[in-house]
Amino acid sequence: MLSTLNTTPNFDHYMHSPGLSVVKDHNSVFQAMSPCWSELLGWKSPQEALGKNDYEIPCSASEHAPQFVNLDMKVLKSGKKMLLLDILPYVNGWRLILLERTAFHGSQFLYGHANDVTNTKLFRAYLFLQQQDAKLTGKTQKPISYILNDYYSPLNLTEKQENCLFLLVRGKTVKEIAKILNISPRTVEGHLEAIKIKMNCKYKSEIIEHAIDCGFLYYIPKDFQEAKYNKIITEL
């Protein structure tokens, strides 16, 4: 069993997994990889990836290496599962990958299991969101990992406050936020005032700047992951 800390885990079965799976050590070095994952990244076989890291990925996804490593460290440090939506340029073009990262074996290793959801309705919505968010940071379209579970939210906000901030950061006015969330403008103002206090900000512009700087731009609140999200995203 992988839970025995005195022994080195055997990763052979991951090398023959039919799905998208990968194992890294605490230095983010690849220890095992399924054939589907190695093919997605541009290696001819999983064996070619062993001992390498994200900076050595033979496709444009390597541009995202610093963020890969940063997310790996967050999971290893917390020991908590992380759910992500990666929009990255792989060997066969831009793909939307739903990825779950989990620490195991005393947080010495990281296991990733993913599904390619490019051919779903999610792809168009999140691709549009990625393009809009790139404009906010003054950059062209770039690889992005959106965090989906609330444990990793960079701000200590309530769900309703997160929803308002998600839209405020993306240029929505108080009236527009109220209409989208189906609440009153006064309620929106109340949430924004509470956010100002929590973030020690005086103006909405400061809230937006702080939210982007701390990484909130790449965190998707729970309510925006539901079926209604595809409709809301077209209004951003």
N, C-alpha and C positions, 0 to 999 in steps of 0.2 A: 504493500500500500504506500501511496505517496506521503502519508502522514507521518511516517517513521523518520525522525529528524537525523538519526545517526547514520543513515545510509544515503547514497546518492540516488535519486529517482531514476528509473529507467523510462526513457521517453520514446522508445522504439515504436510503440503503437501509434503515437502522433504522426510519425513519418509515413504511415499508411492510411491515415484517416481520410474518408471520402469527402469530408467537408472542408471548410476554411478554419484551420486551427494552427496555433503557433505557441511556442514556449520560449521565454527569455529568462536569463538569470538576472540577478540584482544589478548588474551593470548594463542591462538592456542588450546583451549579446544573445543571438539566436542559438537555442539549444536543440530545438526540433521544429519541424514545420510540415504541414500536410502538402501533398503534391499540388492541390488546387491553389493553395496560398503562394507557393513558390512560383507557380506559373503566372499568377496574377501580378507578382512583383517583378517578373522578368528573368528568373532563374530557370535553368533547364530541369533541375531536380532539387528536392529538398536538401540533399547533401551539399550542394554548392553554397547554401546559405549558412551552414553551421559555422560558428565562430565569428560570423560577421555581425555588423550592427546596422541600424537604420540609415546611417550616413552612406553605407555601401550598397544600398538597394539599387539595382540596375535599371531603374525607371524614374520618372519625374516625382514619384512619391517621396523620394529621398529629400526633396526640398522641405518636407514637413518633419524631418528627423528631430530637430530640437523640441518640437511640440510632442512628438511620440515619446521621447525620453522624459520630458516633463510630466506627461500623464502617467507613464510607467512609475515614476518616483512617487507620485501622489497615491497611487494604488498600493504600492509596497509599504509606504509609510503608514497609511490608514488601515490597511488590511480589509478595506471595504470594496465591494464589487463596484465597478464603474461601467455604465452603459453609455455608448457613444454612437453618433452618426457621423461617419467620416465621408467627406466629399473630396476625393483625391484623384489625381491623374495617374492611373496605373498603366501597365504596358499596353493594354487594349483600350485606353481612353479614360475619360472621367467616369467614375463609378460611385455609387452611394452604398456604403457598407455599414450595416448595423453590427456593432462590435461590443462584446462584453469582456472586460478585463477582470481577472481575479488573481489575487495573491495566494500562494500555497507553499507548503513545505517550510513553515516558519517564516514566510515572506522572503524567502531566498530566491523564489522563482515566480514568474508571472505567466498565467495561462490566458490566451485570447481565443475566443470562439466567435465566428462572424457569419453573417448571411449577406449575400449580395442582393440588395433590394432595388437595384437600378431600374429594373423593369416593372416597377410599381408606381402608383400615383404619388408616392412620397418623393420620388426623385425630382419631378418637375417643381414641386413646391419648395423643397429644400435647396435646389439649385438656384431658384429665383431668390430665395432668402440669402444665399451665399453671395450672389451678385450684388444685392442691395447692401449687404454688410460690408463688402469690399469697398464700396463707395464711401461709407462712413469713416473708414480708416484711411481713405485717400490712396488705396492700392487697387491694382487690377485684380481680376479673379485669381484667387490663390487657394491652396489646399486648406481645408478647415475641418476641425473636429468639434462637433456640437455635443456638449454633455447633457444627458437626459435625466439623470437621477438627482433628486434634490439634496442628497448628502453633500454633493460637491458644488453646490451653489456658492459662489464667492462672496455673497452678501447675506446677512442675517435678516431676511425679510419674510413677511407672511406671504402666502400664495397670492392673495389679492394684490398686495404691493408689488410682487414680482410681475404679475400680469400687466399692471399699469406701467411699470418701468420698462418692460419688454417693448411696449408700444411707444413710450416716450422717447426711448433711445433711437427708435427708428423714425422719428420725425412727426409723430402724431400729436395733435393738439388735445387739450382736455376734452373738448366736445367730441372729437373723433374717437378718442379712447372710450368715452362714455357710450357712444353708439355701438362700437365694436363689442364691448364687454357687456352691453345691455344693462348699464347702471347709470345713475345720475351724474352730471358734471360735478355736483357738490361732493358726491362720494369719491370721485376721482381726485378732486382737490384735497380731500381729507387724507387719502392714501399718499399723495405726493408730499403733503406737509409732514406726515409721519416718516417718510423716506428721508426728507431733508434733515430731520432731527437725528435719525439713526446714522446718516452719512456725514453729519456735521456740515451741511451745505446750506447756503442762503438762497441760491437761485437754481432754476431748472437746468440752466446751462452747466452749472457745476455738477449737478446730479449726473447728467449725461456724460460729461467728461470723466468723472470718477468711475462710473459704471463700465465704460469702455476700457479705461486703464486697468481695472481690476479683473477683467475677463468676463464680465457679465454678458457681453455681446455674444459669447459662444456658449451660453447656458440657455437651454430651452425649458421654460416652466412647464409643469405637468399639464395644465389646461390646454396649452398650445400643441400638445402631442396627440390630442384626441381627433376624432373624425372632422370636427368643425375647423380644424387647423387649415386644411387645404383651402377653405373659403376665406378665412381671415388673411392668409398669406397673400392672396391676390389683392388685398386692400392696402398693403404696406407701401 
